[in-house]
Amino acid sequence: MKRARPNPLPVLGLLLLGALPGLWTLLLRREAAAEIETPEPRDWGHSPEARSEPGGGRQKTFRALLAADREELDEPAAGSPVERGIFWSRELEEQVPRGFSAEEAAAWLSAARTARVSSLERGGCGRSSNRLARLSDGSRACVRYGINPEQIQGEALSYHLAGVLGMQERLPPMALALVEARGRRWEPVREELRGSPWAEGAVVSLTRWVDNLTTVVAPAPWGSEASAGRRLQPLSAGELGGLPRSQLVELVQWSDLILFDYLTANFDRLVSNLFSLQWDPRVMRRATSNLLRAPDGGLVFMDNEAGLVHGYRLLSMWDPYNEPLLRSVCVFREGTARRVAELHRRRSAAAELRRRYRAREPLWARLGFLSERQAELLQARVDFVHRHIAHCRAQAAVL
Protein backbone atom coordinates (compact mmCIF):
# COMPACT_ATOMS: atom_id res chain seq x y z
CA MET A 1 0.00 0.00 0.00
CA LYS A 2 1.37 3.36 -0.96
CA ARG A 3 1.63 5.95 1.83
CA ALA A 4 2.90 9.53 1.66
CA ARG A 5 3.70 9.82 5.35
CA PRO A 6 3.62 7.58 8.42
CA ASN A 7 0.35 6.36 9.91
CA PRO A 8 -2.36 8.37 8.06
CA LEU A 9 -4.30 5.33 6.88
CA PRO A 10 -4.86 3.79 10.33
CA VAL A 11 -6.10 7.16 11.54
CA LEU A 12 -8.33 7.52 8.49
CA GLY A 13 -9.67 4.02 9.09
CA LEU A 14 -10.60 4.90 12.67
CA LEU A 15 -12.35 8.04 11.47
CA LEU A 16 -14.33 6.04 8.92
CA LEU A 17 -15.33 3.50 11.56
CA GLY A 18 -16.51 6.33 13.78
CA ALA A 19 -18.60 7.74 10.96
CA LEU A 20 -20.41 4.47 10.17
CA PRO A 21 -23.04 4.87 12.93
CA GLY A 22 -23.82 8.33 11.59
CA LEU A 23 -24.21 7.02 8.05
CA TRP A 24 -26.55 4.31 9.34
CA THR A 25 -28.60 6.95 11.17
CA LEU A 26 -28.83 9.10 8.03
CA LEU A 27 -30.05 6.10 6.02
CA LEU A 28 -32.70 5.39 8.63
CA ARG A 29 -33.79 9.04 8.53
CA ARG A 30 -34.28 8.92 4.76
CA GLU A 31 -36.46 5.84 5.15
CA ALA A 32 -38.47 7.47 7.93
CA ALA A 33 -38.97 10.61 5.85
CA ALA A 34 -40.24 8.53 2.96
CA GLU A 35 -42.91 7.01 5.20
CA ILE A 36 -44.63 10.37 5.64
CA GLU A 37 -45.92 10.38 2.05
CA THR A 38 -49.68 9.83 1.80
CA PRO A 39 -51.41 8.78 -1.43
CA GLU A 40 -54.83 10.24 -0.57
CA PRO A 41 -56.54 11.63 2.55
CA ARG A 42 -58.63 9.42 4.79
CA ASP A 43 -59.63 9.62 8.40
CA TRP A 44 -57.83 7.81 11.24
CA GLY A 45 -59.84 6.12 13.94
CA HIS A 46 -62.65 8.67 14.27
CA SER A 47 -64.99 10.69 12.10
CA PRO A 48 -64.10 14.36 11.34
CA GLU A 49 -66.89 15.45 13.70
CA ALA A 50 -65.59 13.31 16.57
CA ARG A 51 -61.91 14.11 16.38
CA SER A 52 -60.13 17.15 17.76
CA GLU A 53 -56.88 18.62 16.47
CA PRO A 54 -54.91 20.18 19.34
CA GLY A 55 -52.70 23.01 18.23
CA GLY A 56 -54.02 22.88 14.69
CA GLY A 57 -51.67 19.98 13.88
CA ARG A 58 -48.57 22.13 14.37
CA GLN A 59 -45.32 20.60 15.48
CA LYS A 60 -44.55 21.45 19.11
CA THR A 61 -40.96 21.97 20.13
CA PHE A 62 -39.71 21.26 23.62
CA ARG A 63 -39.38 24.93 24.46
CA ALA A 64 -42.92 25.59 23.24
CA LEU A 65 -44.33 23.22 25.82
CA LEU A 66 -42.86 25.16 28.72
CA ALA A 67 -42.67 28.71 27.38
CA ALA A 68 -45.36 29.14 24.72
CA ASP A 69 -47.51 32.26 24.78
CA ARG A 70 -50.65 31.60 26.85
CA GLU A 71 -52.84 32.91 24.04
CA GLU A 72 -51.74 29.96 21.89
CA LEU A 73 -52.54 27.34 24.52
CA ASP A 74 -55.81 25.72 25.49
CA GLU A 75 -57.06 25.87 29.05
CA PRO A 76 -54.81 24.47 31.79
CA ALA A 77 -55.83 21.05 33.03
CA ALA A 78 -58.22 21.10 35.97
CA GLY A 79 -56.68 19.61 39.09
CA SER A 80 -53.27 18.01 39.38
CA PRO A 81 -52.10 16.04 36.34
CA VAL A 82 -50.22 13.64 38.65
CA GLU A 83 -51.50 11.31 41.36
CA ARG A 84 -49.43 9.76 44.17
CA GLY A 85 -46.32 11.52 42.98
CA ILE A 86 -45.49 9.49 39.86
CA PHE A 87 -48.69 8.50 38.02
CA TRP A 88 -50.61 10.44 35.41
CA SER A 89 -54.10 11.21 36.70
CA ARG A 90 -57.00 9.05 35.57
CA GLU A 91 -58.75 12.12 34.22
CA LEU A 92 -55.76 12.88 32.02
CA GLU A 93 -55.36 9.29 30.82
CA GLU A 94 -59.02 9.22 29.81
CA GLN A 95 -58.34 12.08 27.40
CA VAL A 96 -55.56 10.27 25.53
CA PRO A 97 -56.82 9.42 22.00
CA ARG A 98 -57.72 5.76 21.88
CA GLY A 99 -55.52 4.89 18.89
CA PHE A 100 -56.13 1.44 17.41
CA SER A 101 -58.62 -0.32 19.66
CA ALA A 102 -58.26 -4.07 20.20
CA GLU A 103 -61.51 -4.71 18.31
CA GLU A 104 -60.47 -2.51 15.40
CA ALA A 105 -57.04 -4.15 15.18
CA ALA A 106 -58.48 -7.68 15.36
CA ALA A 107 -60.96 -6.94 12.57
CA TRP A 108 -58.24 -5.51 10.30
CA LEU A 109 -55.83 -8.37 10.99
CA SER A 110 -58.48 -10.98 10.27
CA ALA A 111 -59.31 -9.33 6.95
CA ALA A 112 -55.68 -8.70 5.99
CA ARG A 113 -54.65 -12.32 6.56
CA THR A 114 -57.24 -13.60 4.09
CA ALA A 115 -57.34 -10.75 1.55
CA ARG A 116 -55.59 -10.96 -1.80
CA VAL A 117 -53.04 -8.34 -2.79
CA SER A 118 -54.64 -6.33 -5.61
CA SER A 119 -51.72 -4.02 -6.37
CA LEU A 120 -48.23 -3.07 -5.20
CA GLU A 121 -46.87 0.47 -5.44
CA ARG A 122 -43.45 1.95 -4.80
CA GLY A 123 -43.05 4.81 -2.35
CA GLY A 124 -44.78 5.77 0.86
CA CYS A 125 -43.47 2.91 3.00
CA GLY A 126 -39.84 3.77 3.61
CA ARG A 127 -37.10 1.52 2.26
CA SER A 128 -37.00 1.07 -1.53
CA SER A 129 -37.63 -2.67 -1.13
CA ASN A 130 -40.94 -2.02 0.65
CA ARG A 131 -44.26 -1.64 -1.15
CA LEU A 132 -47.64 -0.04 -0.51
CA ALA A 133 -50.23 -2.77 -1.10
CA ARG A 134 -53.91 -2.38 -1.86
CA LEU A 135 -55.79 -5.39 -0.57
CA SER A 136 -58.89 -6.98 -2.07
CA ASP A 137 -61.05 -5.71 0.80
CA GLY A 138 -60.17 -2.12 -0.16
CA SER A 139 -57.75 -1.45 2.70
CA ARG A 140 -54.07 -0.67 2.28
CA ALA A 141 -50.95 -1.91 4.02
CA CYS A 142 -47.24 -1.23 4.03
CA VAL A 143 -45.46 -4.44 3.06
CA ARG A 144 -41.98 -4.46 4.57
CA TYR A 145 -39.21 -6.64 3.23
CA GLY A 146 -36.25 -6.62 5.61
CA ILE A 147 -32.62 -6.29 4.65
CA ASN A 148 -32.37 -9.42 6.79
CA PRO A 149 -35.06 -11.50 8.55
CA GLU A 150 -34.23 -10.16 12.01
CA GLN A 151 -35.73 -6.79 11.06
CA ILE A 152 -39.12 -8.35 10.35
CA GLN A 153 -38.74 -10.47 13.48
CA GLY A 154 -38.00 -7.34 15.52
CA GLU A 155 -41.04 -5.58 14.06
CA ALA A 156 -43.33 -8.50 14.95
CA LEU A 157 -41.93 -9.06 18.44
CA SER A 158 -42.04 -5.34 19.26
CA TYR A 159 -45.69 -5.21 18.21
CA HIS A 160 -46.61 -8.07 20.53
CA LEU A 161 -44.47 -6.78 23.40
CA ALA A 162 -46.51 -3.57 23.16
CA GLY A 163 -49.54 -5.80 23.72
CA VAL A 164 -47.97 -7.35 26.81
CA LEU A 165 -47.31 -3.83 28.15
CA GLY A 166 -50.83 -2.57 27.41
CA MET A 167 -49.79 0.02 24.82
CA GLN A 168 -50.50 -1.80 21.57
CA GLU A 169 -53.13 0.79 20.63
CA ARG A 170 -50.29 3.16 19.77
CA LEU A 171 -48.91 0.81 17.06
CA PRO A 172 -50.65 0.17 13.72
CA PRO A 173 -51.96 -3.40 13.42
CA MET A 174 -49.31 -5.72 11.95
CA ALA A 175 -49.33 -9.27 10.60
CA LEU A 176 -46.76 -11.50 8.93
CA ALA A 177 -47.20 -12.86 5.41
CA LEU A 178 -45.35 -15.37 3.24
CA VAL A 179 -44.27 -14.32 -0.26
CA GLU A 180 -45.55 -16.98 -2.66
CA ALA A 181 -45.70 -15.76 -6.25
CA ARG A 182 -47.77 -18.77 -7.29
CA GLY A 183 -50.11 -18.57 -4.33
CA ARG A 184 -53.67 -17.29 -4.50
CA ARG A 185 -52.97 -14.26 -2.31
CA TRP A 186 -50.26 -12.86 -4.58
CA GLU A 187 -51.68 -13.96 -7.94
CA PRO A 188 -52.90 -10.46 -8.99
CA VAL A 189 -49.39 -9.01 -8.51
CA ARG A 190 -47.33 -11.90 -9.86
CA GLU A 191 -45.61 -9.71 -12.46
CA GLU A 192 -44.76 -7.04 -9.89
CA LEU A 193 -43.19 -9.70 -7.67
CA ARG A 194 -40.91 -10.80 -10.50
CA GLY A 195 -39.56 -7.27 -10.75
CA SER A 196 -39.11 -6.85 -7.01
CA PRO A 197 -36.12 -7.81 -4.82
CA TRP A 198 -38.31 -10.13 -2.74
CA ALA A 199 -37.20 -13.73 -2.47
CA GLU A 200 -39.75 -16.50 -2.89
CA GLY A 201 -40.73 -17.84 0.52
CA ALA A 202 -39.56 -14.73 2.39
CA VAL A 203 -41.56 -13.51 5.38
CA VAL A 204 -42.75 -9.91 5.10
CA SER A 205 -44.81 -7.76 7.46
CA LEU A 206 -48.12 -6.15 6.57
CA THR A 207 -48.78 -3.00 8.57
CA ARG A 208 -52.06 -1.15 8.28
CA TRP A 209 -51.76 2.05 6.26
CA VAL A 210 -52.77 5.18 8.18
CA ASP A 211 -53.63 8.45 6.44
CA ASN A 212 -53.27 12.08 7.44
CA LEU A 213 -50.32 11.62 9.79
CA THR A 214 -48.01 14.53 10.59
CA THR A 215 -44.49 14.66 11.97
CA VAL A 216 -43.70 15.15 15.66
CA VAL A 217 -40.95 17.21 17.31
CA ALA A 218 -39.68 16.17 20.74
CA PRO A 219 -41.29 18.15 23.59
CA ALA A 220 -39.68 19.25 26.86
CA PRO A 221 -37.50 18.23 28.59
CA TRP A 222 -35.93 16.22 25.78
CA GLY A 223 -35.79 18.80 22.99
CA SER A 224 -34.47 22.07 24.39
CA GLU A 225 -32.17 20.63 27.08
CA ALA A 226 -30.58 18.16 24.68
CA SER A 227 -30.13 20.85 22.02
CA ALA A 228 -28.40 23.08 24.58
CA GLY A 229 -26.03 20.26 25.52
CA ARG A 230 -27.42 19.97 29.05
CA ARG A 231 -27.94 16.72 30.91
CA LEU A 232 -31.54 15.51 30.64
CA GLN A 233 -33.46 16.17 33.84
CA PRO A 234 -36.36 13.96 34.98
CA LEU A 235 -39.81 14.96 33.85
CA SER A 236 -41.55 15.09 37.22
CA ALA A 237 -44.81 16.30 38.73
CA GLY A 238 -43.41 19.65 39.81
CA GLU A 239 -42.70 20.72 36.23
CA LEU A 240 -46.19 20.03 34.89
CA GLY A 241 -48.35 22.57 36.71
CA GLY A 242 -50.01 25.05 34.39
CA LEU A 243 -49.34 23.16 31.18
CA PRO A 244 -52.37 22.99 28.88
CA ARG A 245 -54.37 19.81 28.68
CA SER A 246 -53.44 18.95 25.08
CA GLN A 247 -49.72 19.05 25.85
CA LEU A 248 -50.13 16.98 29.00
CA VAL A 249 -52.04 14.40 26.96
CA GLU A 250 -49.11 14.25 24.56
CA LEU A 251 -46.63 13.83 27.41
CA VAL A 252 -48.62 10.85 28.71
CA GLN A 253 -47.98 9.15 25.38
CA TRP A 254 -44.31 10.15 25.33
CA SER A 255 -43.75 8.55 28.73
CA ASP A 256 -44.96 5.23 27.31
CA LEU A 257 -42.89 5.66 24.15
CA ILE A 258 -39.61 6.22 26.00
CA LEU A 259 -40.22 3.26 28.29
CA PHE A 260 -41.13 1.06 25.30
CA ASP A 261 -38.04 2.08 23.33
CA TYR A 262 -35.81 1.35 26.32
CA LEU A 263 -37.25 -2.14 26.77
CA THR A 264 -36.85 -2.94 23.06
CA ALA A 265 -33.50 -1.07 22.77
CA ASN A 266 -34.95 0.71 19.73
CA PHE A 267 -32.33 3.20 18.55
CA ASP A 268 -34.26 4.35 15.49
CA ARG A 269 -36.43 7.02 17.07
CA LEU A 270 -35.53 9.73 19.59
CA VAL A 271 -32.23 8.00 20.38
CA SER A 272 -31.02 8.51 16.81
CA ASN A 273 -31.80 12.23 17.15
CA LEU A 274 -29.75 12.43 20.35
CA PHE A 275 -26.88 10.61 18.66
CA SER A 276 -26.93 13.09 15.78
CA LEU A 277 -26.50 16.06 18.14
CA GLN A 278 -22.73 15.62 17.94
CA TRP A 279 -22.72 17.07 14.43
CA ASP A 280 -26.18 18.65 14.13
CA PRO A 281 -27.08 20.85 17.13
CA ARG A 282 -30.52 21.63 15.68
CA VAL A 283 -31.62 18.03 15.16
CA MET A 284 -33.92 18.04 18.21
CA ARG A 285 -35.97 20.78 16.57
CA ARG A 286 -36.69 18.49 13.66
CA ALA A 287 -39.11 15.60 13.28
CA THR A 288 -38.53 12.53 15.43
CA SER A 289 -37.85 9.42 13.38
CA ASN A 290 -40.64 6.84 13.14
CA LEU A 291 -43.08 8.81 15.27
CA LEU A 292 -46.15 10.45 13.75
CA ARG A 293 -49.28 12.18 14.99
CA ALA A 294 -52.83 11.29 13.96
CA PRO A 295 -55.44 14.01 13.34
CA ASP A 296 -56.94 13.44 16.81
CA GLY A 297 -53.58 14.08 18.52
CA GLY A 298 -52.72 10.45 19.16
CA LEU A 299 -49.10 9.43 18.65
CA VAL A 300 -48.38 6.50 16.33
CA PHE A 301 -45.26 4.43 17.04
CA MET A 302 -44.16 3.49 13.52
CA ASP A 303 -41.58 1.10 12.09
CA ASN A 304 -40.23 -0.78 15.13
CA GLU A 305 -37.96 -3.18 13.25
CA ALA A 306 -34.86 -1.97 15.13
CA GLY A 307 -36.37 -3.26 18.38
CA LEU A 308 -35.35 -6.31 20.42
CA VAL A 309 -33.30 -8.44 18.01
CA HIS A 310 -31.25 -5.84 16.15
CA GLY A 311 -31.25 -3.38 19.04
CA TYR A 312 -30.00 -5.99 21.52
CA ARG A 313 -26.93 -6.64 19.35
CA LEU A 314 -25.98 -2.96 19.57
CA LEU A 315 -26.56 -2.21 23.25
CA SER A 316 -23.05 -0.96 23.94
CA MET A 317 -23.43 1.68 21.25
CA TRP A 318 -26.96 2.91 21.93
CA ASP A 319 -27.57 2.45 25.68
CA PRO A 320 -25.53 5.58 26.51
CA TYR A 321 -28.47 7.39 24.88
CA ASN A 322 -31.34 5.07 25.82
CA GLU A 323 -30.62 5.02 29.56
CA PRO A 324 -30.56 8.83 30.07
CA LEU A 325 -33.81 9.02 28.13
CA LEU A 326 -35.46 6.53 30.46
CA ARG A 327 -34.13 8.37 33.53
CA SER A 328 -35.63 11.59 32.16
CA VAL A 329 -39.13 10.21 32.79
CA CYS A 330 -40.45 10.08 36.36
CA VAL A 331 -44.20 10.17 35.63
CA PHE A 332 -45.84 7.05 34.21
CA ARG A 333 -49.17 5.58 33.23
CA GLU A 334 -50.21 3.53 36.22
CA GLY A 335 -51.23 0.59 34.04
CA THR A 336 -47.81 0.52 32.39
CA ALA A 337 -46.03 0.61 35.75
CA ARG A 338 -48.28 -2.18 37.07
CA ARG A 339 -47.50 -4.43 34.10
CA VAL A 340 -43.77 -3.80 34.48
CA ALA A 341 -44.04 -4.67 38.18
CA GLU A 342 -45.82 -7.95 37.35
CA LEU A 343 -43.23 -8.93 34.74
CA HIS A 344 -40.50 -8.11 37.25
CA ARG A 345 -42.10 -10.04 40.12
CA ARG A 346 -42.84 -13.13 38.04
CA ARG A 347 -39.69 -12.83 35.94
CA SER A 348 -41.94 -13.66 33.01
CA ALA A 349 -41.23 -11.02 30.34
CA ALA A 350 -40.01 -13.44 27.66
CA ALA A 351 -42.59 -16.10 28.58
CA GLU A 352 -45.48 -13.63 28.33
CA LEU A 353 -44.19 -12.33 25.01
CA ARG A 354 -43.76 -15.86 23.63
CA ARG A 355 -47.25 -16.87 24.72
CA ARG A 356 -48.85 -13.85 23.08
CA TYR A 357 -46.75 -14.07 19.91
CA ARG A 358 -47.52 -17.76 19.35
CA ALA A 359 -51.23 -17.30 20.06
CA ARG A 360 -51.74 -14.29 17.79
CA GLU A 361 -49.29 -14.71 14.90
CA PRO A 362 -49.84 -17.82 12.74
CA LEU A 363 -46.43 -17.45 11.05
CA TRP A 364 -44.42 -16.98 14.23
CA ALA A 365 -42.44 -20.21 13.71
CA ARG A 366 -41.10 -18.98 10.35
CA LEU A 367 -39.02 -16.34 12.13
CA GLY A 368 -38.64 -17.97 15.51
CA PHE A 369 -38.44 -16.29 18.89
CA LEU A 370 -35.78 -14.57 20.96
CA SER A 371 -32.63 -16.50 21.75
CA GLU A 372 -32.00 -17.43 25.38
CA ARG A 373 -29.58 -14.52 25.70
CA GLN A 374 -32.06 -12.06 24.18
CA ALA A 375 -34.77 -13.31 26.54
CA GLU A 376 -32.42 -12.66 29.48
CA LEU A 377 -31.72 -9.16 28.20
CA LEU A 378 -35.44 -8.40 27.95
CA GLN A 379 -35.98 -9.47 31.56
CA ALA A 380 -32.96 -7.47 32.70
CA ARG A 381 -34.35 -4.36 31.03
CA VAL A 382 -37.75 -4.91 32.62
CA ASP A 383 -36.01 -5.17 36.00
CA PHE A 384 -34.09 -1.95 35.31
CA VAL A 385 -37.31 -0.09 34.45
CA HIS A 386 -38.96 -1.43 37.61
CA ARG A 387 -36.05 -0.17 39.74
CA HIS A 388 -36.22 3.21 38.02
CA ILE A 389 -39.94 3.53 38.77
CA ALA A 390 -39.25 2.62 42.41
CA HIS A 391 -36.53 5.30 42.53
CA CYS A 392 -38.96 7.90 41.16
CA ARG A 393 -41.52 6.88 43.80
CA ALA A 394 -38.94 7.28 46.56
CA GLN A 395 -37.87 10.68 45.24
CA ALA A 396 -41.48 11.87 45.06
CA ALA A 397 -42.08 10.76 48.66
CA VAL A 398 -39.44 13.13 50.05
CA LEU A 399 -40.54 16.19 48.06
C-alpha positions, 0 to 999 in steps of 0.5 A, a space after each residue: 500500500 502506498 503511503 505519503 507519510 507515516 500512519 495516516 491510513 490507520 487514523 483515516 480508518 478509525 475516522 471512517 469506523 466512527 462515521 459508520 453509525 452516523 451514516 446508518 442513522 442518516 439512512 434510517 432518517 431517509 427511510 423514515 422521511 419517505 414514510 410520511 408520504 400519503 397517497 390520498 386523505 382518509 380519516 384515522 380512527 374517528 370521524 371528522 366530527 368526533 376528532 379534535 386537532 390540538 394546536 391545529 396539527 402544528 409541530 410542538 418543540 420542547 421549548 414551546 411546551 414550557 414557554 409558549 404564549 398563553 394565548 396559543 394554549 388551550 385551558 390548563 388542566 383542571 386539578 393536578 395532572 399527577 397522582 401519588 407523585 409518579 402516576 398520570 391522573 386518571 382524568 388525564 389518561 381518559 383524554 388520551 386518544 384511543 388509537 387502534 382499539 383491540 376490536 379494530 385491530 383484530 378486525 383488520 388483521 383478520 381481513 388482511 390475513 385472508 385478503 388478496 393483494 390487488 396491487 403493489 406500489 413503490 413509495 410511501 413505506 420507507 425503504 426502496 424494497 418495501 411496497 404499498 399494497 392495496 388489498 382486495 377488501 379495499 384497505 391498504 398496508 405497508 409491506 416491509 421486506 427486511 434487509 435481513 429476517 431479524 428486522 421483520 422479526 424485531 417488528 413483529 416481536 415489538 408489536 406483541 411486546 406492546 400488547 404485553 405492556 398494554 400500549 399496543 393501541 399506539 402501534 398500527 396493526 401488523 401481521 406476517 405474510 409469506 411471499 408466494 408468487 404462485 399462491 392465490 394471495 399474490 396472484 394479482 401481482 405476480 408480475 410485480 413480484 418478479 420485478 421486485 427484490 423479494 425472495 420466494 418464501 420470504 416472510 414480510 410484514 403487513 402493517 395497516 396504512 394510516 392516512 393524514 399523519 403529521 411529523 412530531 418534534 420532541 417536547 420538553 425536557 428532551 428537545 431544548 435541554 438536549 439541544 443546549 447540551 445539558 444533561 436531561 433532567 427527569 420529567 416530574 410532577 413539579 414541572 407540569 403545573 399550568 401546562 395545557 391539557 393537550 400538551 399533558 395528553 401528549 406527554 402521557 404518550 411520550 412517557 410510554 414511548 420512551 419506556 417502550 423504546 428502552 425495553 426494546 432497545 430501539 435506537 431508530 427514534 428519539 435516540 437517533 436524534 440524540 446521537 446526531 447532536 454531535 454534528 447537528 445541534 438543531 436536530 432536536 428541533 426536527 421531526 422525530 424518526 418513526 413517530 407520527 401524529 394522527 389528526 386526533 392528537 394520538 401518537 403513532 409508534 411506527 416502524 419498530 424493526 430496530 427493536 429487540 433483536 437488532 437493538 440488543 446486538 448494539 446495546 453498547 453503542 446505543 444504551 448511553 443514549 437510551 438510559 438517560 432518556 429513560 431516567 428523564 421520565 419520572 411520571 408514568 401511566 399507572 397501568 404501564 407501571 403495574 405491568 412492568 411490576 408484574 413482569 419483574 415479580 414473576 420474571 416472566 417477560 419473555 414467557 409472556 411475550 412468547 405466549 402472546 406471539 404464538 397465540 396471535 401470529 400464525 407465522 411466528 415459527 417462520 421467524 422464531 423467537 428470541 434467543 435465550 440470551 435475548 430473553 435474558 436481556 429483555 428481563 434485565 431491562 424490565 427489571 431496570 425499568 422497575 427499579 427506576 420507577 421505584 426510585 422515582 416513587 422514593 424521590 417523590 415521597 421526600 418532596 
